[in-house]
Amino acid sequence: MLRHLLHYGIHFIVPILIAIFFFRSDWKKVMVILLAGILIDLDHLFATPLFDPGRCSIGYHPLHSYLAIMAYALLPLFKPTRILGLALLLHIFADLLDCLLM
């Protein structure tokens, strides 16, 4: 239960809090971008089986690969991609924590 609360809390509640507290002037736009980080889970559609509660996403799915994560880590270094990079890294952090709690 704690695993799922943390996982989905980081996916959905933390982005809203980050947007409100750190991006006050543009919080709505930032919130949408941060929440859109969940879209990298579309790569789960290519997995067999589609859903496996015991599978760690990190290193398994293409958009959760180590190469992709390295690319996501570069995005916050550049102002135009800073928030997108934060969104993707926040998503990866949620999934990593989920893997550690399995």
MOWO-V137334 format. One record per residue. N is the residue number from 1. SS is DSSP state (alpha for helix, beta for strand, coil for the rest). PSI is psi in whole degrees, 0 to 359 (none if undefined). NEAR is the number of other C-alpha atoms within 10 Angstrom. Layout:
BEGIN
n = (N;N)
ss = (SS;SS)
psi = (PSI;PSI)
near = (NEAR;NEAR)
END
This chain:
BEGIN
n = (1;2;3;4;5;6;7;8;9;10;11;12;13;14;15;16;17;18;19;20;21;22;23;24;25;26;27;28;29;30;31;32;33;34;35;36;37;38;39;40;41;42;43;44;45;46;47;48;49;50;51;52;53;54;55;56;57;58;59;60;61;62;63;64;65;66;67;68;69;70;71;72;73;74;75;76;77;78;79;80;81;82;83;84;85;86;87;88;89;90;91;92;93;94;95;96;97;98;99;100;101;102)
ss = (coil;alpha;alpha;alpha;alpha;alpha;alpha;alpha;alpha;alpha;alpha;alpha;alpha;alpha;alpha;alpha;alpha;alpha;alpha;alpha;alpha;alpha;coil;alpha;alpha;alpha;alpha;alpha;alpha;alpha;alpha;alpha;alpha;alpha;alpha;alpha;alpha;alpha;alpha;alpha;alpha;alpha;alpha;alpha;alpha;alpha;coil;coil;coil;coil;coil;coil;coil;coil;coil;coil;coil;coil;coil;coil;coil;alpha;alpha;alpha;coil;alpha;alpha;alpha;alpha;alpha;alpha;alpha;alpha;alpha;alpha;coil;coil;coil;alpha;alpha;alpha;alpha;alpha;alpha;alpha;alpha;alpha;alpha;alpha;alpha;alpha;alpha;alpha;alpha;alpha;alpha;alpha;alpha;alpha;alpha;coil;coil)
psi = (313;319;313;322;315;313;306;334;317;324;323;326;316;317;322;315;318;314;315;316;332;347;53;318;331;32;325;314;314;320;316;317;314;319;332;347;339;342;341;350;356;336;346;337;340;2;151;120;161;316;128;106;344;6;134;127;325;123;356;308;150;316;0;15;162;325;316;318;322;321;319;325;337;332;319;347;346;129;316;336;11;311;321;315;319;317;314;320;325;319;314;320;316;316;323;316;320;316;319;331;0;none)
near = (6;8;15;11;11;18;20;15;13;21;23;18;12;18;23;18;14;15;22;16;10;11;14;11;11;11;17;14;11;22;21;14;19;26;22;17;22;16;11;15;14;12;15;18;11;10;13;8;8;9;10;11;7;8;11;17;21;18;14;14;19;19;21;23;15;14;12;14;18;11;14;22;15;13;19;18;11;10;10;10;14;15;19;20;24;20;26;28;21;20;26;24;16;19;21;17;15;21;16;9;12;10)
END
